[in-house]
Each structure stands twice: as C-alpha cells, then as structure tokens.
Amino acid sequence: MSDFGMHEVLTILYGVWTTLALSAVAFLGGGLFGTLVALARTSAWNGLRMTAALYIDFFQGTPLLMQLFLVFYGLPVFGYHVSAWTAVSIGLTLNASAFLGEIWRGGIQAVPKGQSEAASALGLRYVSRMRDVVLPQAIKLSFAPTVGFLVQLIKGTSLAAIIGFVELSRSAQIVASTTYKPLIAYGLAGAFYFAICFPLSRFSAQLERRLTIKT
C-alpha cells in the first residue's frame, strides 16, 4: 500500500488527458461521419434513407459497451489486430456518428423547405443548396443538442476501461487499488468529470434557452 501523493494525482491527470483526447477523436470522427449519415437520412433516395435509418437504429438500440466489444474482439476475427486505443476510437466514433447524424437530421428537416426550394429556383445544385443555405441554419438549430451529446460522450468514455483502455475512471481504479483509498481516488476523478462536463451542460442549456426565446 502506498500513500496518496503527487504520483497518484499525476496518474489521474493522465486519465483526464486520455479521456479528453478520446472524446475529441470520437466527436470529430463522429461529426464527419454523422454529417454523411444526416445527409443520407434526408436524401431523396429511399434505399439510402433506409440504410441510414438501420445504421442509426443499431447504434441507438444496442449498449455502447457491446459495440466496443464487437470492435475490439470482432476485428481480430477478420485479421485486424488493433490496440485498445484504436478499438475504442472506432467504437465511439461509430456510436457518435449515429447519434450526431440523427441530431443533425432533425436540424436539417427543421429548416423551412421553402428556403431550399427558393435556392433550387435560383439554380443552385444540391451541394450548393446544402452547403450555403440549409446546413448553416441546421448547424445553428442543432448546436445545443450537439453540445449536450458531447457531455454524454465524455462520460461514455468510462466504458473504455472494460477493454483495457486507461482513461479517467480506469486511472482512478488503478490508484484506488494501490493506495486502498478509493474514496479519494474516485472522488478526485468525479471532481474532474464534473469540472469538464458541468460547464458544457450549462452552455448547452443556455443555448437552448436562447434559441427558444428567438423562435
């Protein structure tokens, strides 16, 4: 048993860094693929809409932990042996893309159809209509729920510990097992989670109120 000192604090701080890094990778990757999912969900092609809907239903209808297991243990079956970092990055990115795609699909459909029709009447093609008219407004409408999802994503990274990835909760678990002071270790980890997530939650709530007042 060791005392709870600076080394233990640094171990937990390392977990803070890996949690933030993993959240950033998953959010950025999920945002990229989520845009494609949202566009597919609002496509004029029925087959594309159905495929995107099935994709979303799978990731929203199954536990995130199971999805991480499928990636971590499934890829080696096909000959791709990946690290825990790579596995959780892929798993969280796929999960985030489904949720963000659905959030942004709602934002796209919330933009009045008349604006898209007017842009079409002016001769703008699909890419130009989406890029210059629809998506800027859809992003504004979806900003608050997007920030809210980011908070859930940050907390969801704690499940990565199950497949051996050392993030904030896993770092606290390691410190607790070596110092036999779980209250301090988990309490410090909880304080860091709160310091990260609470400002984002308040920011999301303020955005939602502002948009409600404007509409």
LOMI-652576 format. One record per residue: residue number from 1; residue in three letters; chain; x, y, z of N, C-alpha, C in turn. Coordinates in steps of 0.02 Angstrom, whole numbers, padded with zeros to 5 digits. Layout:
N
R num residu chaine     nx     ny     nz    cax    cay    caz     cx     cy     cz
R NUM    ALA      A      X      Y      Z      X      Y      Z      X      Y      Z
...
//
This chain:
215
R num residu chaine     nx     ny     nz    cax    cay    caz     cx     cy     cz
R   1    MET      A  00042 -00060  00000  00000  00000  00000  00044  00062  00000
R   2    SER      A  00029  00111 -00042  00067  00173 -00046  00022  00232 -00026
R   3    ASP      A  00055  00286 -00006  00018  00346  00011 -00010  00380 -00051
R   4    PHE      A -00061  00419 -00040 -00092  00457 -00095 -00053  00522 -00102
R   5    GLY      A -00008  00524 -00152  00034  00582 -00161  00031  00610 -00231
R   6    MET      A  00084  00646 -00250  00086  00679 -00315  00085  00628 -00372
R   7    HIS      A  00118  00571 -00363  00119  00520 -00416  00048  00496 -00432
R   8    GLU      A  00008  00487 -00380 -00061  00464 -00390 -00103  00519 -00424
R   9    VAL      A -00092  00581 -00404 -00128  00636 -00436 -00110  00640 -00510
R  10    LEU      A -00046  00631 -00525 -00024  00634 -00595 -00054  00576 -00635
R  11    THR      A -00061  00518 -00603 -00092  00461 -00637 -00164  00477 -00656
R  12    ILE      A -00200  00508 -00611 -00269  00527 -00626 -00271  00583 -00678
R  13    LEU      A -00224  00629 -00675 -00221  00682 -00726 -00206  00653 -00795
R  14    TYR      A -00166  00600 -00797 -00154  00566 -00861 -00220  00538 -00888
R  15    GLY      A -00261  00512 -00843 -00327  00488 -00863 -00371  00543 -00889
R  16    VAL      A -00365  00603 -00860 -00403  00661 -00885 -00382  00675 -00957
R  17    TRP      A -00316  00675 -00970 -00291  00689 -01038 -00316  00637 -01088
R  18    THR      A -00311  00573 -01071 -00333  00521 -01118 -00408  00524 -01129
R  19    THR      A -00446  00541 -01077 -00518  00549 -01085 -00535  00605 -01133
R  20    LEU      A -00502  00662 -01125 -00514  00718 -01170 -00491  00703 -01241
R  21    ALA      A -00434  00669 -01248 -00409  00651 -01315 -00457  00603 -01349
R  22    LEU      A -00479  00552 -01313 -00526  00504 -01341 -00592  00537 -01360
R  23    SER      A -00616  00581 -01317 -00679  00617 -01331 -00672  00659 -01394
R  24    ALA      A -00615  00692 -01401 -00604  00735 -01460 -00602  00694 -01524
R  25    VAL      A -00566  00637 -01522 -00562  00594 -01581 -00632  00568 -01600
R  26    ALA      A -00669  00544 -01550 -00735  00516 -01563 -00784  00570 -01587
R  27    PHE      A -00780  00629 -01558 -00826  00683 -01577 -00811  00708 -01648
R  28    LEU      A -00747  00718 -01663 -00729  00742 -01730 -00744  00690 -01783
R  29    GLY      A -00724  00627 -01769 -00739  00574 -01816 -00813  00562 -01823
R  30    GLY      A -00848  00563 -01766 -00920  00554 -01767 -00955  00611 -01803
R  31    GLY      A -00928  00671 -01797 -00957  00728 -01832 -00949  00721 -01907
R  32    LEU      A -00891  00698 -01929 -00879  00689 -02000 -00927  00637 -02030
R  33    PHE      A -00929  00578 -01999 -00973  00526 -02024 -01046  00541 -02009
R  34    GLY      A -01058  00577 -01954 -01126  00595 -01938 -01157  00641 -01989
R  35    THR      A -01116  00684 -02019 -01140  00728 -02073 -01164  00686 -02132
R  36    LEU      A -01125  00634 -02149 -01144  00590 -02204 -01209  00552 -02187
R  37    VAL      A -01214  00531 -02124 -01274  00496 -02102 -01335  00542 -02107
R  38    ALA      A -01327  00604 -02084 -01383  00652 -02086 -01404  00666 -02158
R  39    LEU      A -01356  00673 -02202 -01372  00685 -02273 -01406  00624 -02303
R  40    ALA      A -01384  00565 -02283 -01416  00504 -02308 -01487  00498 -02282
R  41    ARG      A -01499  00518 -02220 -01566  00514 -02190 -01615  00563 -02223
R  42    THR      A -01589  00617 -02252 -01632  00666 -02284 -01628  00662 -02360
R  43    SER      A -01597  00608 -02385 -01589  00600 -02457 -01657  00586 -02491
R  44    ALA      A -01659  00600 -02555 -01719  00584 -02594 -01722  00511 -02613
R  45    TRP      A -01667  00474 -02604 -01664  00403 -02620 -01688  00362 -02561
R  46    ASN      A -01740  00324 -02571 -01770  00285 -02518 -01722  00233 -02489
R  47    GLY      A -01683  00200 -02533 -01636  00150 -02509 -01582  00179 -02464
R  48    LEU      A -01559  00238 -02481 -01508  00272 -02440 -01537  00291 -02373
R  49    ARG      A -01599  00316 -02374 -01632  00334 -02311 -01641  00274 -02266
R  50    MET      A -01661  00218 -02294 -01673  00157 -02255 -01607  00130 -02226
R  51    THR      A -01554  00132 -02266 -01489  00108 -02242 -01465  00150 -02183
R  52    ALA      A -01471  00216 -02190 -01450  00261 -02136 -01494  00251 -02074
R  53    ALA      A -01558  00239 -02084 -01604  00228 -02027 -01585  00163 -01990
R  54    LEU      A -01568  00111 -02026 -01547  00048 -01995 -01482  00057 -01956
R  55    TYR      A -01437  00096 -01985 -01373  00111 -01952 -01385  00146 -01885
R  56    ILE      A -01428  00196 -01887 -01444  00233 -01826 -01479  00189 -01775
R  57    ASP      A -01527  00149 -01799 -01565  00106 -01753 -01519  00056 -01718
R  58    PHE      A -01470  00030 -01754 -01424 -00018 -01723 -01384  00014 -01666
R  59    PHE      A -01354  00071 -01680 -01310  00102 -01630 -01349  00136 -01574
R  60    GLN      A -01411  00157 -01587 -01451  00185 -01534 -01488  00131 -01495
R  61    GLY      A -01496  00073 -01525 -01535  00019 -01493 -01494 -00034 -01459
R  62    THR      A -01428 -00027 -01460 -01384 -00076 -01426 -01338 -00039 -01378
R  63    PRO      A -01317 -00073 -01324 -01274 -00039 -01275 -01206 -00021 -01305
R  64    LEU      A -01180  00035 -01284 -01114  00057 -01307 -01061  00005 -01288
R  65    LEU      A -01067 -00025 -01230 -01018 -00075 -01208 -01015 -00133 -01257
R  66    MET      A -01073 -00156 -01281 -01074 -00211 -01329 -01041 -00190 -01394
R  67    GLN      A -01052 -00128 -01414 -01021 -00103 -01476 -00945 -00103 -01470
R  68    LEU      A -00919 -00083 -01412 -00847 -00084 -01401 -00820 -00155 -01403
R  69    PHE      A -00857 -00202 -01374 -00837 -00272 -01376 -00835 -00298 -01448
R  70    LEU      A -00886 -00280 -01488 -00889 -00302 -01557 -00829 -00279 -01596
R  71    VAL      A -00808 -00217 -01585 -00750 -00190 -01621 -00686 -00223 -01595
R  72    PHE      A -00678 -00226 -01530 -00615 -00249 -01500 -00603 -00324 -01514
R  73    TYR      A -00657 -00363 -01508 -00649 -00436 -01518 -00669 -00457 -01589
R  74    GLY      A -00706 -00414 -01624 -00728 -00433 -01691 -00675 -00422 -01745
R  75    LEU      A -00638 -00366 -01741 -00588 -00352 -01792 -00535 -00406 -01797
R  76    PRO      A -00509 -00434 -01741 -00460 -00488 -01748 -00486 -00549 -01785
R  77    VAL      A -00551 -00561 -01783 -00580 -00617 -01820 -00566 -00610 -01895
R  78    PHE      A -00566 -00547 -01918 -00554 -00533 -01989 -00480 -00517 -02003
R  79    GLY      A -00437 -00531 -01954 -00366 -00522 -01964 -00338 -00454 -01946
R  80    TYR      A -00380 -00411 -01915 -00357 -00344 -01896 -00349 -00341 -01820
R  81    HIS      A -00288 -00346 -01797 -00274 -00343 -01726 -00257 -00270 -01708
R  82    VAL      A -00299 -00241 -01668 -00293 -00169 -01652 -00282 -00160 -01577
R  83    SER      A -00253 -00104 -01560 -00243 -00087 -01489 -00309 -00065 -01458
R  84    ALA      A -00308 -00061 -01392 -00368 -00038 -01356 -00386  00033 -01377
R  85    TRP      A -00335  00076 -01386 -00346  00145 -01407 -00383  00147 -01474
R  86    THR      A -00358  00108 -01523 -00389  00107 -01589 -00460  00080 -01585
R  87    ALA      A -00470  00027 -01547 -00536 -00005 -01542 -00588  00043 -01512
R  88    VAL      A -00571  00076 -01458 -00619  00121 -01427 -00630  00183 -01470
R  89    SER      A -00579  00204 -01506 -00588  00261 -01551 -00637  00244 -01606
R  90    ILE      A -00630  00185 -01635 -00676  00163 -01688 -00746  00155 -01660
R  91    GLY      A -00751  00120 -01603 -00817  00107 -01574 -00854  00170 -01555
R  92    LEU      A -00820  00217 -01523 -00852  00279 -01502 -00867  00324 -01562
R  93    THR      A -00825  00322 -01613 -00837  00361 -01673 -00900  00337 -01708
R  94    LEU      A -00908  00271 -01715 -00967  00244 -01747 -01030  00261 -01707
R  95    ASN      A -01024  00254 -01641 -01081  00270 -01598 -01099  00344 -01603
R  96    ALA      A -01049  00387 -01601 -01061  00459 -01604 -01090  00479 -01672
R  97    SER      A -01067  00447 -01725 -01093  00464 -01792 -01168  00450 -01797
R  98    ALA      A -01191  00396 -01765 -01262  00380 -01768 -01303  00432 -01730
R  99    PHE      A -01281  00450 -01670 -01319  00499 -01630 -01315  00569 -01661
R 100    LEU      A -01255  00589 -01682 -01248  00655 -01712 -01286  00659 -01779
R 101    GLY      A -01284  00604 -01816 -01320  00603 -01879 -01394  00614 -01869
R 102    GLU      A -01422  00584 -01817 -01493  00592 -01803 -01508  00662 -01777
R 103    ILE      A -01463  00690 -01736 -01473  00758 -01711 -01472  00807 -01770
R 104    TRP      A -01424  00799 -01814 -01417  00845 -01870 -01471  00833 -01923
R 105    ARG      A -01496  00772 -01928 -01553  00759 -01972 -01613  00801 -01950
R 106    GLY      A -01624  00804 -01885 -01678  00845 -01858 -01667  00918 -01874
R 107    GLY      A -01604  00941 -01869 -01589  01010 -01885 -01602  01026 -01958
R 108    ILE      A -01583  00980 -02003 -01593  00991 -02075 -01668  00994 -02090
R 109    GLN      A -01706  00949 -02061 -01778  00948 -02075 -01815  01005 -02041
R 110    ALA      A -01783  01037 -01992 -01814  01095 -01959 -01808  01158 -02001
R 111    VAL      A -01761  01159 -02048 -01754  01217 -02092 -01814  01218 -02140
R 112    PRO      A -01850  01274 -02145 -01909  01277 -02189 -01893  01255 -02260
R 113    LYS      A -01935  01212 -02287 -01924  01186 -02355 -01925  01241 -02407
R 114    GLY      A -01960  01294 -02392 -01963  01349 -02440 -01895  01378 -02457
R 115    GLN      A -01849  01377 -02409 -01783  01405 -02422 -01744  01361 -02471
R 116    SER      A -01750  01296 -02462 -01717  01251 -02509 -01748  01256 -02578
R 117    GLU      A -01814  01262 -02579 -01849  01268 -02644 -01830  01334 -02679
R 118    ALA      A -01823  01387 -02640 -01803  01451 -02669 -01732  01447 -02697
R 119    ALA      A -01687  01414 -02660 -01619  01406 -02683 -01617  01365 -02747
R 120    SER      A -01660  01314 -02750 -01664  01273 -02811 -01690  01314 -02869
R 121    ALA      A -01738  01358 -02856 -01766  01400 -02909 -01714  01449 -02936
R 122    LEU      A -01665  01466 -02892 -01612  01512 -02914 -01557  01476 -02952
R 123    GLY      A -01565  01411 -02960 -01516  01373 -02999 -01462  01339 -02959
R 124    LEU      A -01466  01341 -02892 -01415  01309 -02851 -01425  01233 -02852
R 125    ARG      A -01371  01197 -02861 -01374  01124 -02859 -01374  01099 -02787
R 126    TYR      A -01381  01033 -02780 -01390  01003 -02713 -01333  01022 -02666
R 127    VAL      A -01271  01014 -02690 -01213  01028 -02646 -01213  01100 -02624
R 128    SER      A -01226  01145 -02670 -01227  01216 -02653 -01285  01233 -02607
R 129    ARG      A -01343  01203 -02619 -01401  01216 -02576 -01386  01195 -02504
R 130    MET      A -01358  01136 -02497 -01344  01110 -02430 -01288  01150 -02396
R 131    ARG      A -01236  01164 -02434 -01178  01199 -02404 -01192  01271 -02387
R 132    ASP      A -01227  01306 -02431 -01235  01379 -02423 -01302  01400 -02391
R 133    VAL      A -01352  01357 -02394 -01418  01377 -02370 -01442  01335 -02311
R 134    VAL      A -01443  01269 -02320 -01475  01226 -02270 -01430  01212 -02210
R 135    LEU      A -01369  01187 -02224 -01326  01165 -02168 -01307  01221 -02119
R 136    PRO      A -01292  01281 -02141 -01277  01334 -02092 -01334  01345 -02042
R 137    GLN      A -01396  01342 -02066 -01453  01351 -02021 -01464  01288 -01978
R 138    ALA      A -01454  01230 -02009 -01464  01167 -01972 -01413  01161 -01915
R 139    ILE      A -01352  01182 -01927 -01300  01178 -01876 -01318  01223 -01817
R 140    LYS      A -01344  01283 -01832 -01364  01329 -01779 -01421  01299 -01737
R 141    LEU      A -01469  01268 -01770 -01525  01238 -01735 -01504  01178 -01694
R 142    SER      A -01452  01143 -01716 -01431  01080 -01684 -01375  01090 -01634
R 143    PHE      A -01352  01152 -01625 -01292  01163 -01585 -01302  01143 -01512
R 144    ALA      A -01358  01162 -01483 -01370  01147 -01412 -01373  01071 -01400
R 145    PRO      A -01414  01032 -01437 -01413  00960 -01425 -01346  00927 -01442
R 146    THR      A -01308  00957 -01488 -01242  00929 -01504 -01195  00936 -01445
R 147    VAL      A -01197  00994 -01412 -01156  01004 -01352 -01179  00957 -01297
R 148    GLY      A -01245  00948 -01291 -01271  00901 -01242 -01247  00830 -01254
R 149    PHE      A -01245  00810 -01317 -01220  00743 -01333 -01146  00737 -01316
R 150    LEU      A -01107  00791 -01327 -01036  00789 -01311 -01026  00773 -01237
R 151    VAL      A -01068  00800 -01194 -01064  00785 -01122 -01074  00710 -01111
R 152    GLN      A -01124  00681 -01144 -01137  00609 -01137 -01079  00568 -01165
R 153    LEU      A -01049  00593 -01218 -00992  00557 -01248 -00932  00556 -01200
R 154    ILE      A -00919  00612 -01168 -00863  00615 -01121 -00873  00565 -01064
R 155    LYS      A -00934  00563 -01038 -00948  00516 -00983 -00948  00444 -01009
R 156    GLY      A -00967  00434 -01072 -00968  00368 -01100 -00899  00337 -01111
R 157    THR      A -00847  00380 -01113 -00780  00354 -01121 -00759  00309 -01062
R 158    SER      A -00794  00315 -01006 -00777  00273 -00948 -00785  00199 -00963
R 159    LEU      A -00828  00182 -01012 -00837  00112 -01030 -00776  00083 -01065
R 160    ALA      A -00732  00126 -01090 -00672  00101 -01124 -00626  00063 -01078
R 161    ALA      A -00633  00074 -01013 -00591  00039 -00964 -00603 -00037 -00967
R 162    ILE      A -00663 -00058 -00988 -00680 -00129 -00989 -00634 -00168 -01035
R 163    ILE      A -00610 -00136 -01090 -00567 -00172 -01137 -00494 -00151 -01129
R 164    GLY      A -00477 -00122 -01072 -00408 -00109 -01055 -00381 -00040 -01071
R 165    PHE      A -00423  00005 -01094 -00400  00073 -01108 -00398  00112 -01043
R 166    VAL      A -00343  00146 -01031 -00334  00183 -00968 -00358  00255 -00978
R 167    GLU      A -00420  00268 -00957 -00446  00337 -00957 -00457  00358 -00885
R 168    LEU      A -00498  00408 -00873 -00503  00438 -00807 -00529  00389 -00755
R 169    SER      A -00583  00353 -00769 -00610  00307 -00719 -00562  00249 -00706
R 170    ARG      A -00529  00225 -00759 -00481  00170 -00751 -00420  00194 -00711
R 171    SER      A -00398  00256 -00723 -00342  00283 -00684 -00360  00286 -00610
R 172    ALA      A -00421  00307 -00596 -00443  00310 -00526 -00445  00240 -00496
R 173    GLN      A -00466  00191 -00536 -00468  00123 -00511 -00398  00097 -00495
R 174    ILE      A -00350  00113 -00538 -00281  00092 -00526 -00254  00123 -00462
R 175    VAL      A -00266  00188 -00454 -00242  00223 -00394 -00276  00196 -00331
R 176    ALA      A -00341  00182 -00336 -00377  00155 -00278 -00351  00087 -00257
R 177    SER      A -00331  00046 -00307 -00307 -00022 -00291 -00237 -00022 -00261
R 178    THR      A -00198  00031 -00274 -00130  00033 -00248 -00126  00072 -00182
R 179    THR      A -00172  00118 -00171 -00170  00158 -00109 -00221  00135 -00057
R 180    TYR      A -00270  00095 -00080 -00325  00074 -00036 -00363  00135 -00009
R 181    LYS      A -00367  00186 -00051 -00405  00246 -00033 -00453  00262 -00090
R 182    PRO      A -00502  00219 -00099 -00547  00228 -00156 -00588  00292 -00153
R 183    LEU      A -00606  00314 -00093 -00646  00374 -00087 -00609  00435 -00116
R 184    ILE      A -00545  00440 -00100 -00506  00496 -00125 -00497  00490 -00201
R 185    ALA      A -00479  00429 -00223 -00465  00419 -00295 -00527  00431 -00338
R 186    TYR      A -00582  00399 -00320 -00643  00408 -00359 -00674  00477 -00349
R 187    GLY      A -00665  00504 -00289 -00689  00572 -00278 -00653  00623 -00321
R 188    LEU      A -00587  00615 -00328 -00548  00660 -00370 -00567  00651 -00443
R 189    ALA      A -00576  00589 -00464 -00597  00576 -00534 -00666  00606 -00547
R 190    GLY      A -00711  00599 -00499 -00777  00628 -00506 -00775  00704 -00511
R 191    ALA      A -00729  00734 -00472 -00721  00807 -00475 -00697  00830 -00543
R 192    PHE      A -00653  00790 -00573 -00629  00808 -00640 -00684  00799 -00692
R 193    TYR      A -00723  00745 -00687 -00780  00736 -00732 -00828  00796 -00726
R 194    PHE      A -00841  00816 -00665 -00887  00872 -00653 -00858  00936 -00683
R 195    ALA      A -00793  00947 -00673 -00761  01009 -00699 -00763  01012 -00775
R 196    ILE      A -00763  00954 -00807 -00766  00952 -00880 -00838  00957 -00905
R 197    CYS      A -00882  00919 -00875 -00950  00912 -00902 -00998  00967 -00881
R 198    PHE      A -00991  00992 -00819 -01039  01042 -00795 -01039  01106 -00838
R 199    PRO      A -00981  01135 -00853 -00983  01195 -00896 -01015  01182 -00964
R 200    LEU      A -01001  01123 -00993 -01032  01106 -01057 -01107  01099 -01051
R 201    SER      A -01130  01068 -00996 -01202  01061 -00985 -01236  01129 -00978
R 202    ARG      A -01205  01173 -00940 -01234  01240 -00931 -01234  01279 -00997
R 203    PHE      A -01181  01271 -01036 -01176  01304 -01101 -01231  01279 -01147
R 204    SER      A -01243  01213 -01147 -01296  01184 -01189 -01364  01210 -01167
R 205    ALA      A -01376  01214 -01102 -01441  01239 -01077 -01452  01312 -01096
R 206    GLN      A -01399  01352 -01092 -01405  01423 -01110 -01420  01430 -01184
R 207    LEU      A -01387  01390 -01226 -01400  01393 -01297 -01472  01374 -01313
R 208    GLU      A -01497  01323 -01278 -01565  01301 -01290 -01614  01355 -01271
R 209    ARG      A -01603  01389 -01215 -01648  01443 -01194 -01646  01501 -01243
R 210    ARG      A -01587  01518 -01268 -01582  01573 -01315 -01619  01557 -01380
R 211    LEU      A -01611  01496 -01404 -01645  01477 -01465 -01721  01475 -01455
R 212    THR      A -01742  01454 -01395 -01814  01452 -01381 -01844  01522 -01380
R 213    ILE      A -01807  01569 -01351 -01831  01638 -01348 -01835  01668 -01419
R 214    LYS      A -01785  01653 -01460 -01783  01682 -01527 -01839  01654 -01572
R 215    THR      A -01856  01590 -01559 -01908  01560 -01600 -01978  01573 -01571
//
